[in-house]
Amino acid sequence: MPTLDIHHADNLPQLEQWDEGSFELIYIDPPFNTGREQSQRRLKTVRDDTGDRTGFGGHRYRTEEIGRQAFADAFDDYLAFLEPRLRQAHRLLTPSGSFMLHLDYREVHYAKVLLDGIFGRDAFVNEIIWSYDYGGRTKKRWSPKHDNILWYSRTPGQYTYRYDDIDRIPYMAPGLVGPEKAARGKTPTDSWWHTIVSPTGKERTGYPTQKPLGILERIVRVHSDPGDTVLDFFAGSGTTGEAALKHDRNAVLIDDNPEAIAVMVERLSRFEPVVHHDDDQRATA
């Protein structure tokens, strides 16, 4: 059975403790430096004739907040925050390991220049664009509806890429390729269309900035082998861990937010996680 270790800790000193070449795949989704607090409220509705909303059949309901999760997402010097952690990611990869950095338009260009200096420009493999179509739209510019994932290899030209494990997607014009190809579907390019986590779906944990399991499953299946160990040191809601464990990889997750730890422990309880606290006390969840 794959193993799961969850560390409640500041990630930098934790990363510095591990041996070089400990992980075959590292994916991180750090704060995006949006300049504001990221939060997610959990609500429930209660029948109330004087409530604040109208539901099915014209009945009135009252909205109640039953919980809220949040973290600050603003840094005076974002690259100074990222750089030592990116250097540790480079050190901790195996010679054929891959590193994935998930950001958005605010910082991705600066981060790529930084990564070129750490990994080397010839270690850059792809910039993956994850596009989604949900939420409000601005009338002042083209609405930003994509994130960026930068893929670097530890050693230029040496990395895991399990082509046969890529999920296939429908052709946009199936009539042009014939019934056999249309039935098989095509492999995605470096532009991935995938919905966000539904606000009302079963996958939703309520943690702010939760990423879809489908995106992480694709990354894990293609960029690591069964039995490998996957690291996410901005683990948040634990999506990377679930993707890894579902596909017979081991997972190591780090986060310094106690709310994130609670979400991960509950979400991943079926995998029997071992939780390590930053005071070195060890407990089995």
ZADO-1210 file (C-alpha; in nm, 4 decimals, padded with zeros to 6 digits):
<atoms>
<atom x="00.0000" y="00.0000" z="00.0000" code="MET" pos="1"/>
<atom x="00.1386" y="00.3474" z="-00.0824" code="PRO" pos="2"/>
<atom x="00.2444" y="00.5601" z="00.2118" code="THR" pos="3"/>
<atom x="00.1294" y="00.9107" z="00.3020" code="LEU" pos="4"/>
<atom x="00.3211" y="01.1493" z="00.5269" code="ASP" pos="5"/>
<atom x="00.1709" y="01.4865" z="00.6175" code="ILE" pos="6"/>
<atom x="00.3977" y="01.7478" z="00.7763" code="HIS" pos="7"/>
<atom x="00.2564" y="02.0412" z="00.9694" code="HIS" pos="8"/>
<atom x="00.5583" y="02.2657" z="00.9366" code="ALA" pos="9"/>
<atom x="00.7247" y="02.5635" z="00.7750" code="ASP" pos="10"/>
<atom x="00.8294" y="02.4028" z="00.4490" code="ASN" pos="11"/>
<atom x="01.1787" y="02.5520" z="00.4091" code="LEU" pos="12"/>
<atom x="01.3455" y="02.4088" z="00.7225" code="PRO" pos="13"/>
<atom x="01.1602" y="02.0830" z="00.6604" code="GLN" pos="14"/>
<atom x="01.2948" y="02.0584" z="00.3047" code="LEU" pos="15"/>
<atom x="01.6478" y="02.1306" z="00.4246" code="GLU" pos="16"/>
<atom x="01.6387" y="01.8183" z="00.6452" code="GLN" pos="17"/>
<atom x="01.5931" y="01.5688" z="00.3605" code="TRP" pos="18"/>
<atom x="01.8613" y="01.4031" z="00.1516" code="ASP" pos="19"/>
<atom x="01.9379" y="01.5091" z="-00.2020" code="GLU" pos="20"/>
<atom x="01.7502" y="01.3132" z="-00.4674" code="GLY" pos="21"/>
<atom x="01.4644" y="01.1992" z="-00.2424" code="SER" pos="22"/>
<atom x="01.1694" y="01.2587" z="-00.4776" code="PHE" pos="23"/>
<atom x="01.0837" y="01.1613" z="-00.8335" code="GLU" pos="24"/>
<atom x="00.8164" y="01.4278" z="-00.8800" code="LEU" pos="25"/>
<atom x="00.7612" y="01.7599" z="-00.7039" code="ILE" pos="26"/>
<atom x="00.4509" y="01.9691" z="-00.7712" code="TYR" pos="27"/>
<atom x="00.3746" y="02.2905" z="-00.5873" code="ILE" pos="28"/>
<atom x="00.0867" y="02.5360" z="-00.6015" code="ASP" pos="29"/>
<atom x="00.2191" y="02.8190" z="-00.3831" code="PRO" pos="30"/>
<atom x="00.0284" y="03.1375" z="-00.2980" code="PRO" pos="31"/>
<atom x="-00.0104" y="03.3431" z="-00.6154" code="PHE" pos="32"/>
<atom x="00.0742" y="03.6795" z="-00.4535" code="ASN" pos="33"/>
<atom x="-00.2672" y="03.8211" z="-00.5355" code="THR" pos="34"/>
<atom x="-00.2279" y="04.0928" z="-00.2727" code="GLY" pos="35"/>
<atom x="-00.5398" y="03.9928" z="-00.0863" code="ARG" pos="36"/>
<atom x="-00.6695" y="03.7324" z="00.1554" code="GLU" pos="37"/>
<atom x="-00.7825" y="03.4051" z="-00.0009" code="GLN" pos="38"/>
<atom x="-01.0898" y="03.2736" z="00.1748" code="SER" pos="39"/>
<atom x="-01.3696" y="03.0234" z="00.1383" code="GLN" pos="40"/>
<atom x="-01.6926" y="03.0289" z="00.3371" code="ARG" pos="41"/>
<atom x="-01.9020" y="02.7215" z="00.4111" code="ARG" pos="42"/>
<atom x="-02.2738" y="02.7961" z="00.4162" code="LEU" pos="43"/>
<atom x="-02.5978" y="02.6172" z="00.4879" code="LYS" pos="44"/>
<atom x="-02.9562" y="02.7235" z="00.4274" code="THR" pos="45"/>
<atom x="-03.2411" y="02.6867" z="00.6748" code="VAL" pos="46"/>
<atom x="-03.6146" y="02.7232" z="00.6041" code="ARG" pos="47"/>
<atom x="-03.7193" y="03.0631" z="00.7341" code="ASP" pos="48"/>
<atom x="-04.0226" y="03.2624" z="00.6169" code="ASP" pos="49"/>
<atom x="-03.8242" y="03.5830" z="00.6753" code="THR" pos="50"/>
<atom x="-03.5037" y="03.4495" z="00.5187" code="GLY" pos="51"/>
<atom x="-03.2711" y="03.6272" z="00.2753" code="ASP" pos="52"/>
<atom x="-03.3300" y="03.4077" z="-00.0313" code="ARG" pos="53"/>
<atom x="-03.6061" y="03.2309" z="-00.2190" code="THR" pos="54"/>
<atom x="-03.5682" y="02.8637" z="-00.3113" code="GLY" pos="55"/>
<atom x="-03.7621" y="02.5943" z="-00.4929" code="PHE" pos="56"/>
<atom x="-04.1392" y="02.6320" z="-00.4792" code="GLY" pos="57"/>
<atom x="-04.1116" y="02.9905" z="-00.3587" code="GLY" pos="58"/>
<atom x="-04.0051" y="02.8891" z="-00.0071" code="HIS" pos="59"/>
<atom x="-03.7884" y="03.1349" z="00.1851" code="ARG" pos="60"/>
<atom x="-03.4526" y="03.0343" z="00.3324" code="TYR" pos="61"/>
<atom x="-03.1987" y="03.1902" z="00.5667" code="ARG" pos="62"/>
<atom x="-02.8272" y="03.1573" z="00.4914" code="THR" pos="63"/>
<atom x="-02.5955" y="03.0705" z="00.7800" code="GLU" pos="64"/>
<atom x="-02.2162" y="03.0649" z="00.7752" code="GLU" pos="65"/>
<atom x="-02.0905" y="02.7453" z="00.9397" code="ILE" pos="66"/>
<atom x="-01.7201" y="02.7867" z="00.8731" code="GLY" pos="67"/>
<atom x="-01.4511" y="02.9862" z="00.6990" code="ARG" pos="68"/>
<atom x="-01.0985" y="02.9073" z="00.5864" code="GLN" pos="69"/>
<atom x="-00.8504" y="03.1723" z="00.4797" code="ALA" pos="70"/>
<atom x="-00.4853" y="03.2591" z="00.4333" code="PHE" pos="71"/>
<atom x="-00.2942" y="03.5756" z="00.3496" code="ALA" pos="72"/>
<atom x="-00.1654" y="03.5979" z="-00.0084" code="ASP" pos="73"/>
<atom x="00.0575" y="03.9054" z="-00.0197" code="ALA" pos="74"/>
<atom x="00.4366" y="03.9253" z="-00.0108" code="PHE" pos="75"/>
<atom x="00.6691" y="04.2277" z="-00.0048" code="ASP" pos="76"/>
<atom x="00.9255" y="04.0305" z="-00.2080" code="ASP" pos="77"/>
<atom x="00.7616" y="03.7259" z="-00.3599" code="TYR" pos="78"/>
<atom x="01.0676" y="03.5969" z="-00.5460" code="LEU" pos="79"/>
<atom x="01.2799" y="03.6208" z="-00.2313" code="ALA" pos="80"/>
<atom x="01.0175" y="03.4026" z="-00.0647" code="PHE" pos="81"/>
<atom x="01.0138" y="03.1496" z="-00.3497" code="LEU" pos="82"/>
<atom x="01.3823" y="03.1257" z="-00.4384" code="GLU" pos="83"/>
<atom x="01.5199" y="02.9205" z="-00.1457" code="PRO" pos="84"/>
<atom x="01.2254" y="02.6820" z="-00.1772" code="ARG" pos="85"/>
<atom x="01.2820" y="02.6374" z="-00.5510" code="LEU" pos="86"/>
<atom x="01.6496" y="02.5666" z="-00.4846" code="ARG" pos="87"/>
<atom x="01.5491" y="02.2974" z="-00.2381" code="GLN" pos="88"/>
<atom x="01.3113" y="02.1477" z="-00.4954" code="ALA" pos="89"/>
<atom x="01.5998" y="02.1243" z="-00.7423" code="HIS" pos="90"/>
<atom x="01.8218" y="01.9589" z="-00.4811" code="ARG" pos="91"/>
<atom x="01.5591" y="01.7096" z="-00.3715" code="LEU" pos="92"/>
<atom x="01.4750" y="01.5745" z="-00.7173" code="LEU" pos="93"/>
<atom x="01.6204" y="01.2472" z="-00.8417" code="THR" pos="94"/>
<atom x="01.8398" y="01.2775" z="-01.1551" code="PRO" pos="95"/>
<atom x="01.5392" y="01.1919" z="-01.3742" code="SER" pos="96"/>
<atom x="01.2860" y="01.3804" z="-01.1604" code="GLY" pos="97"/>
<atom x="01.0441" y="01.6529" z="-01.2689" code="SER" pos="98"/>
<atom x="00.9380" y="01.9752" z="-01.1002" code="PHE" pos="99"/>
<atom x="00.6031" y="02.1467" z="-01.1633" code="MET" pos="100"/>
<atom x="00.5374" y="02.5044" z="-01.0488" code="LEU" pos="101"/>
<atom x="00.1732" y="02.6146" z="-01.0668" code="HIS" pos="102"/>
<atom x="00.1154" y="02.9924" z="-01.0761" code="LEU" pos="103"/>
<atom x="-00.0897" y="03.2480" z="-01.2672" code="ASP" pos="104"/>
<atom x="-00.0166" y="03.5540" z="-01.4772" code="TYR" pos="105"/>
<atom x="00.0915" y="03.7731" z="-01.1856" code="ARG" pos="106"/>
<atom x="00.4257" y="03.6067" z="-01.1119" code="GLU" pos="107"/>
<atom x="00.4818" y="03.3238" z="-01.3612" code="VAL" pos="108"/>
<atom x="00.7112" y="03.5224" z="-01.5936" code="HIS" pos="109"/>
<atom x="00.9402" y="03.6284" z="-01.3092" code="TYR" pos="110"/>
<atom x="00.9361" y="03.2766" z="-01.1664" code="ALA" pos="111"/>
<atom x="01.0412" y="03.1301" z="-01.5014" code="LYS" pos="112"/>
<atom x="01.3474" y="03.3541" z="-01.5159" code="VAL" pos="113"/>
<atom x="01.4297" y="03.2472" z="-01.1608" code="LEU" pos="114"/>
<atom x="01.3880" y="02.8776" z="-01.2457" code="LEU" pos="115"/>
<atom x="01.6029" y="02.9142" z="-01.5581" code="ASP" pos="116"/>
<atom x="01.8809" y="03.0297" z="-01.3282" code="GLY" pos="117"/>
<atom x="01.8337" y="02.7424" z="-01.0816" code="ILE" pos="118"/>
<atom x="01.7637" y="02.4495" z="-01.3143" code="PHE" pos="119"/>
<atom x="01.9201" y="02.5867" z="-01.6337" code="GLY" pos="120"/>
<atom x="01.7311" y="02.7007" z="-01.9415" code="ARG" pos="121"/>
<atom x="01.7928" y="02.3661" z="-02.1118" code="ASP" pos="122"/>
<atom x="01.6071" y="02.1928" z="-01.8269" code="ALA" pos="123"/>
<atom x="01.2826" y="02.3715" z="-01.9138" code="PHE" pos="124"/>
<atom x="01.0437" y="02.1293" z="-02.0864" code="VAL" pos="125"/>
<atom x="00.6964" y="02.2848" z="-02.1105" code="ASN" pos="126"/>
<atom x="00.4675" y="02.5622" z="-02.0005" code="GLU" pos="127"/>
<atom x="00.1250" y="02.4069" z="-01.9555" code="ILE" pos="128"/>
<atom x="-00.1772" y="02.6331" z="-01.9739" code="ILE" pos="129"/>
<atom x="-00.4747" y="02.5173" z="-01.7680" code="TRP" pos="130"/>
<atom x="-00.7834" y="02.6960" z="-01.8971" code="SER" pos="131"/>
<atom x="-01.1232" y="02.6974" z="-01.7273" code="TYR" pos="132"/>
<atom x="-01.4514" y="02.8730" z="-01.7923" code="ASP" pos="133"/>
<atom x="-01.6178" y="02.9681" z="-01.4661" code="TYR" pos="134"/>
<atom x="-01.6869" y="03.2822" z="-01.2664" code="GLY" pos="135"/>
<atom x="-01.7456" y="03.6456" z="-01.3438" code="GLY" pos="136"/>
<atom x="-01.6152" y="03.8388" z="-01.6410" code="ARG" pos="137"/>
<atom x="-01.4741" y="04.1864" z="-01.6571" code="THR" pos="138"/>
<atom x="-01.5820" y="04.4458" z="-01.9094" code="LYS" pos="139"/>
<atom x="-01.2449" y="04.6221" z="-01.8979" code="LYS" pos="140"/>
<atom x="-01.0162" y="04.3541" z="-02.0528" code="ARG" pos="141"/>
<atom x="-01.0090" y="03.9924" z="-02.1682" code="TRP" pos="142"/>
<atom x="-01.1070" y="03.8000" z="-01.8547" code="SER" pos="143"/>
<atom x="-00.8160" y="03.5960" z="-01.7143" code="PRO" pos="144"/>
<atom x="-00.9299" y="03.2343" z="-01.7064" code="LYS" pos="145"/>
<atom x="-00.6140" y="03.0276" z="-01.7020" code="HIS" pos="146"/>
<atom x="-00.3246" y="02.9217" z="-01.4797" code="ASP" pos="147"/>
<atom x="00.0317" y="02.8370" z="-01.5814" code="ASN" pos="148"/>
<atom x="00.2283" y="02.5234" z="-01.4884" code="ILE" pos="149"/>
<atom x="00.6037" y="02.5334" z="-01.5553" code="LEU" pos="150"/>
<atom x="00.7710" y="02.1932" z="-01.6035" code="TRP" pos="151"/>
<atom x="01.1451" y="02.1537" z="-01.5459" code="TYR" pos="152"/>
<atom x="01.3519" y="01.8350" z="-01.5407" code="SER" pos="153"/>
<atom x="01.6319" y="01.7842" z="-01.2888" code="ARG" pos="154"/>
<atom x="01.8624" y="01.6701" z="-01.5700" code="THR" pos="155"/>
<atom x="01.8076" y="01.8130" z="-01.9190" code="PRO" pos="156"/>
<atom x="01.6515" y="01.5534" z="-02.1460" code="GLY" pos="157"/>
<atom x="01.6023" y="01.2953" z="-01.8689" code="GLN" pos="158"/>
<atom x="01.2555" y="01.2665" z="-01.7229" code="TYR" pos="159"/>
<atom x="00.9570" y="01.0356" z="-01.6885" code="THR" pos="160"/>
<atom x="00.6898" y="01.0821" z="-01.9526" code="TYR" pos="161"/>
<atom x="00.4430" y="00.7928" z="-01.9647" code="ARG" pos="162"/>
<atom x="00.2793" y="00.8673" z="-02.2973" code="TYR" pos="163"/>
<atom x="00.0545" y="00.5601" z="-02.2899" code="ASP" pos="164"/>
<atom x="-00.0960" y="00.6774" z="-01.9587" code="ASP" pos="165"/>
<atom x="-00.2156" y="01.0108" z="-02.0963" code="ILE" pos="166"/>
<atom x="-00.5928" y="01.0402" z="-02.0825" code="ASP" pos="167"/>
<atom x="-00.7530" y="01.1127" z="-02.4190" code="ARG" pos="168"/>
<atom x="-00.9919" y="01.3929" z="-02.5029" code="ILE" pos="169"/>
<atom x="-01.2512" y="01.4312" z="-02.7813" code="PRO" pos="170"/>
<atom x="-01.1575" y="01.5796" z="-03.1185" code="TYR" pos="171"/>
<atom x="-01.3112" y="01.9213" z="-03.1745" code="MET" pos="172"/>
<atom x="-01.3922" y="01.8208" z="-03.5339" code="ALA" pos="173"/>
<atom x="-01.4383" y="01.4402" z="-03.5232" code="PRO" pos="174"/>
<atom x="-01.5736" y="01.4345" z="-03.8772" code="GLY" pos="175"/>
<atom x="-01.2317" y="01.5331" z="-04.0113" code="LEU" pos="176"/>
<atom x="-01.0416" y="01.2376" z="-03.8626" code="VAL" pos="177"/>
<atom x="-01.2720" y="00.9433" z="-03.9249" code="GLY" pos="178"/>
<atom x="-01.4680" y="00.7205" z="-03.6863" code="PRO" pos="179"/>
<atom x="-01.1726" y="00.5157" z="-03.5579" code="GLU" pos="180"/>
<atom x="-00.9668" y="00.8146" z="-03.4463" code="LYS" pos="181"/>
<atom x="-01.2764" y="00.9930" z="-03.3203" code="ALA" pos="182"/>
<atom x="-01.3640" y="00.6966" z="-03.0986" code="ALA" pos="183"/>
<atom x="-01.0084" y="00.6785" z="-02.9618" code="ARG" pos="184"/>
<atom x="-00.9798" y="01.0516" z="-02.8973" code="GLY" pos="185"/>
<atom x="-00.6606" y="01.2536" z="-02.8987" code="LYS" pos="186"/>
<atom x="-00.3910" y="01.3337" z="-02.6446" code="THR" pos="187"/>
<atom x="-00.3963" y="01.6841" z="-02.4951" code="PRO" pos="188"/>
<atom x="-00.1440" y="01.9464" z="-02.5985" code="THR" pos="189"/>
<atom x="00.0203" y="02.1940" z="-02.3628" code="ASP" pos="190"/>
<atom x="-00.3197" y="02.3674" z="-02.3329" code="SER" pos="191"/>
<atom x="-00.5494" y="02.1827" z="-02.0924" code="TRP" pos="192"/>
<atom x="-00.9222" y="02.2567" z="-02.0684" code="TRP" pos="193"/>
<atom x="-01.0590" y="02.1407" z="-01.7352" code="HIS" pos="194"/>
<atom x="-01.3305" y="02.2801" z="-01.5132" code="THR" pos="195"/>
<atom x="-01.2513" y="02.4156" z="-01.1683" code="ILE" pos="196"/>
<atom x="-01.3661" y="02.2280" z="-00.8590" code="VAL" pos="197"/>
<atom x="-01.7432" y="02.2661" z="-00.8512" code="SER" pos="198"/>
<atom x="-01.8576" y="02.4815" z="-00.5565" code="PRO" pos="199"/>
<atom x="-02.1310" y="02.2242" z="-00.4909" code="THR" pos="200"/>
<atom x="-01.9516" y="01.9050" z="-00.6035" code="GLY" pos="201"/>
<atom x="-01.8445" y="01.6085" z="-00.3908" code="LYS" pos="202"/>
<atom x="-01.4785" y="01.6863" z="-00.4571" code="GLU" pos="203"/>
<atom x="-01.5033" y="02.0234" z="-00.2833" code="ARG" pos="204"/>
<atom x="-01.3309" y="02.0427" z="00.0556" code="THR" pos="205"/>
<atom x="-01.4054" y="02.4098" z="00.1222" code="GLY" pos="206"/>
<atom x="-01.0343" y="02.4972" z="00.1242" code="TYR" pos="207"/>
<atom x="-00.9486" y="02.8163" z="-00.0705" code="PRO" pos="208"/>
<atom x="-00.7671" y="02.7695" z="-00.4039" code="THR" pos="209"/>
<atom x="-00.8328" y="02.3931" z="-00.4162" code="GLN" pos="210"/>
<atom x="-00.7201" y="02.2531" z="-00.7530" code="LYS" pos="211"/>
<atom x="-00.9101" y="01.9844" z="-00.9476" code="PRO" pos="212"/>
<atom x="-00.8153" y="01.6235" z="-00.8912" code="LEU" pos="213"/>
<atom x="-00.8240" y="01.5621" z="-01.2676" code="GLY" pos="214"/>
<atom x="-00.5363" y="01.8038" z="-01.3277" code="ILE" pos="215"/>
<atom x="-00.3192" y="01.6430" z="-01.0613" code="LEU" pos="216"/>
<atom x="-00.4044" y="01.2901" z="-01.1699" code="GLU" pos="217"/>
<atom x="-00.2824" y="01.3691" z="-01.5213" code="ARG" pos="218"/>
<atom x="00.0438" y="01.5090" z="-01.3844" code="ILE" pos="219"/>
<atom x="00.1032" y="01.2151" z="-01.1496" code="VAL" pos="220"/>
<atom x="00.0184" y="00.9435" z="-01.4029" code="ARG" pos="221"/>
<atom x="00.2378" y="01.0854" z="-01.6779" code="VAL" pos="222"/>
<atom x="00.5336" y="01.2287" z="-01.4862" code="HIS" pos="223"/>
<atom x="00.6000" y="00.9535" z="-01.2301" code="SER" pos="224"/>
<atom x="00.6046" y="00.5743" z="-01.2095" code="ASP" pos="225"/>
<atom x="00.4110" y="00.3505" z="-00.9692" code="PRO" pos="226"/>
<atom x="00.6049" y="00.3257" z="-00.6449" code="GLY" pos="227"/>
<atom x="00.7640" y="00.6708" z="-00.6851" code="ASP" pos="228"/>
<atom x="00.7355" y="00.9341" z="-00.4136" code="THR" pos="229"/>
<atom x="00.5615" y="01.2629" z="-00.4941" code="VAL" pos="230"/>
<atom x="00.6216" y="01.5782" z="-00.2892" code="LEU" pos="231"/>
<atom x="00.3959" y="01.8828" z="-00.2543" code="ASP" pos="232"/>
<atom x="00.5247" y="02.1382" z="-00.0034" code="PHE" pos="233"/>
<atom x="00.2358" y="02.3830" z="-00.0413" code="PHE" pos="234"/>
<atom x="-00.0146" y="02.1022" z="-00.0024" code="ALA" pos="235"/>
<atom x="-00.3310" y="02.2978" z="00.0859" code="GLY" pos="236"/>
<atom x="-00.6290" y="02.0670" z="00.0538" code="SER" pos="237"/>
<atom x="-00.4166" y="01.7603" z="-00.0319" code="GLY" pos="238"/>
<atom x="-00.5169" y="01.7123" z="-00.3963" code="THR" pos="239"/>
<atom x="-00.1627" y="01.6071" z="-00.4951" code="THR" pos="240"/>
<atom x="-00.1641" y="01.3441" z="-00.2240" code="GLY" pos="241"/>
<atom x="-00.4961" y="01.1983" z="-00.3339" code="GLU" pos="242"/>
<atom x="-00.3830" y="01.1853" z="-00.6972" code="ALA" pos="243"/>
<atom x="-00.0574" y="01.0137" z="-00.6028" code="ALA" pos="244"/>
<atom x="-00.2108" y="00.7568" z="-00.3713" code="LEU" pos="245"/>
<atom x="-00.4926" y="00.6689" z="-00.6121" code="LYS" pos="246"/>
<atom x="-00.2279" y="00.5762" z="-00.8676" code="HIS" pos="247"/>
<atom x="00.0052" y="00.3757" z="-00.6423" code="ASP" pos="248"/>
<atom x="00.2573" y="00.6480" z="-00.5699" code="ARG" pos="249"/>
<atom x="00.3745" y="00.7501" z="-00.2245" code="ASN" pos="250"/>
<atom x="00.3047" y="01.1060" z="-00.1152" code="ALA" pos="251"/>
<atom x="00.4700" y="01.3569" z="00.1159" code="VAL" pos="252"/>
<atom x="00.2716" y="01.6734" z="00.1894" code="LEU" pos="253"/>
<atom x="00.3741" y="01.9865" z="00.3812" code="ILE" pos="254"/>
<atom x="00.1695" y="02.2851" z="00.4934" code="ASP" pos="255"/>
<atom x="00.2039" y="02.5311" z="00.7800" code="ASP" pos="256"/>
<atom x="-00.1679" y="02.6111" z="00.8006" code="ASN" pos="257"/>
<atom x="-00.3455" y="02.4039" z="01.0679" code="PRO" pos="258"/>
<atom x="-00.6710" y="02.4340" z="00.8708" code="GLU" pos="259"/>
<atom x="-00.5019" y="02.2731" z="00.5716" code="ALA" pos="260"/>
<atom x="-00.3718" y="01.9900" z="00.7887" code="ILE" pos="261"/>
<atom x="-00.7214" y="01.9255" z="00.9236" code="ALA" pos="262"/>
<atom x="-00.8673" y="01.9201" z="00.5717" code="VAL" pos="263"/>
<atom x="-00.5996" y="01.6805" z="00.4461" code="MET" pos="264"/>
<atom x="-00.6298" y="01.4427" z="00.7391" code="VAL" pos="265"/>
<atom x="-01.0061" y="01.4185" z="00.6920" code="GLU" pos="266"/>
<atom x="-00.9924" y="01.3957" z="00.3131" code="ARG" pos="267"/>
<atom x="-00.7158" y="01.1352" z="00.3026" code="LEU" pos="268"/>
<atom x="-00.8055" y="00.9321" z="00.6119" code="SER" pos="269"/>
<atom x="-00.8674" y="00.6183" z="00.4043" code="ARG" pos="270"/>
<atom x="-00.4964" y="00.6161" z="00.3150" code="PHE" pos="271"/>
<atom x="-00.3952" y="00.6066" z="00.6841" code="GLU" pos="272"/>
<atom x="-00.1739" y="00.9162" z="00.6855" code="PRO" pos="273"/>
<atom x="00.1062" y="00.9671" z="00.9344" code="VAL" pos="274"/>
<atom x="00.1029" y="01.3264" z="01.0592" code="VAL" pos="275"/>
<atom x="00.4286" y="01.4921" z="01.1674" code="HIS" pos="276"/>
<atom x="00.4022" y="01.8149" z="01.3631" code="HIS" pos="277"/>
<atom x="00.6716" y="02.0806" z="01.3605" code="ASP" pos="278"/>
<atom x="00.7504" y="02.0020" z="01.7243" code="ASP" pos="279"/>
<atom x="00.8584" y="01.6556" z="01.6028" code="ASP" pos="280"/>
<atom x="00.5723" y="01.4858" z="01.7806" code="GLN" pos="281"/>
<atom x="00.4461" y="01.2029" z="01.5633" code="ARG" pos="282"/>
<atom x="00.0893" y="01.0747" z="01.5520" code="ALA" pos="283"/>
<atom x="-00.1049" y="00.8420" z="01.3308" code="THR" pos="284"/>
<atom x="-00.4268" y="01.0025" z="01.2065" code="ALA" pos="285"/>
</atoms>
